[in-house]
Amino acid sequence: MKSLLLAGAITVAAETCALAQGGYWVVGDQATGKCEIVTSNPVINAQVGGNIWFGTGPYQSRNDAKLARSTIPQCPAVQEPPANTQDDEKKSD
């Protein structure tokens, strides 16, 4: 019974570590003046001569990261291209 509990605890710990590695982060880039969404944990290096001056996250999905980016005052507004609709496809024929 003890070995079964130990195996379960190790499995839960391994899954937690795997989930912690994934996700999306919003980072501020001083060189471009933009906020970008990245898939790896950013290294904040602005104080040592780098360009990344802040990072938030991790977020579970890209849409969550986009929503977070829209609420950060230092991030300029990003215009997303409109999604293609069936009406647009009919007009292009």
C-alpha positions as CSV (number, residue, x, y, z in Angstrom):
1,M,0.0,0.0,0.0
2,K,2.8,2.4,0.8
3,S,4.5,1.8,-2.5
4,L,1.2,2.6,-4.3
5,L,0.9,5.9,-2.4
6,L,4.5,6.7,-3.1
7,A,4.0,6.0,-6.8
8,G,0.9,8.2,-6.9
9,A,2.8,11.0,-5.2
10,I,5.7,10.8,-7.7
11,T,3.3,10.8,-10.6
12,V,1.5,13.9,-9.3
13,A,4.8,15.7,-8.7
14,A,6.0,14.9,-12.2
15,E,2.8,16.1,-13.9
16,T,2.9,19.3,-11.9
17,C,6.5,20.0,-13.1
18,A,5.5,19.3,-16.7
19,L,2.5,21.7,-16.5
20,A,4.7,24.4,-15.0
21,Q,7.0,24.3,-18.1
22,G,4.2,25.0,-20.5
23,G,2.2,28.2,-21.0
24,Y,2.4,31.7,-22.5
25,W,4.1,34.8,-21.2
26,V,3.6,38.5,-22.1
27,V,7.0,40.3,-22.3
28,G,7.8,43.9,-22.8
29,D,10.6,44.6,-25.3
30,Q,12.4,48.0,-24.9
31,A,14.0,47.7,-28.4
32,T,10.8,47.5,-30.3
33,G,8.5,49.2,-27.8
34,K,6.0,46.3,-28.1
35,C,4.7,43.6,-25.9
36,E,5.0,40.1,-27.3
37,I,3.6,36.7,-26.4
38,V,6.2,34.0,-26.0
39,T,6.0,30.3,-25.1
40,S,9.1,30.1,-22.8
41,N,9.7,31.7,-19.4
42,P,11.4,35.1,-20.2
43,V,14.6,36.3,-18.7
44,I,14.2,39.8,-17.5
45,N,17.5,41.4,-18.4
46,A,16.9,45.2,-18.9
47,Q,19.0,46.1,-15.9
48,V,22.1,44.4,-17.4
49,G,21.8,45.9,-20.9
50,G,19.1,43.6,-22.3
51,N,15.8,44.5,-24.0
52,I,13.2,42.5,-21.9
53,W,12.0,44.8,-19.2
54,F,9.0,42.9,-17.8
55,G,7.3,39.6,-18.1
56,T,3.9,38.3,-16.8
57,G,2.6,34.8,-16.8
58,P,2.4,31.9,-17.3
59,Y,-1.1,31.9,-18.9
60,Q,-2.9,28.7,-19.9
61,S,-3.8,29.7,-23.4
62,R,-2.8,32.2,-26.1
63,N,-6.2,33.9,-25.7
64,D,-5.5,34.4,-22.0
65,A,-2.2,36.0,-22.8
66,K,-3.8,38.3,-25.3
67,L,-6.4,39.4,-22.8
68,A,-3.6,40.0,-20.2
69,R,-1.6,42.0,-22.8
70,S,-4.6,44.2,-23.4
71,T,-4.9,45.1,-19.7
72,I,-1.2,46.0,-19.2
73,P,-0.8,49.8,-19.5
74,Q,2.8,49.7,-20.8
75,C,1.7,47.6,-23.8
76,P,0.5,49.5,-26.9
77,A,-2.8,48.4,-28.4
78,V,-2.5,45.6,-30.9
79,Q,-4.8,45.5,-33.9
80,E,-5.7,41.9,-34.7
81,P,-6.5,41.2,-38.3
82,P,-10.2,40.4,-38.8
83,A,-11.1,36.8,-39.1
84,N,-12.3,35.6,-42.5
85,T,-16.1,35.2,-42.5
86,Q,-18.2,33.5,-45.1
87,D,-19.4,36.8,-46.4
88,D,-15.8,37.8,-47.1
89,E,-15.2,34.6,-48.9
90,K,-18.2,35.1,-51.2
91,K,-17.1,38.7,-52.0
92,S,-13.7,37.4,-53.2
93,D,-15.2,35.0,-55.7
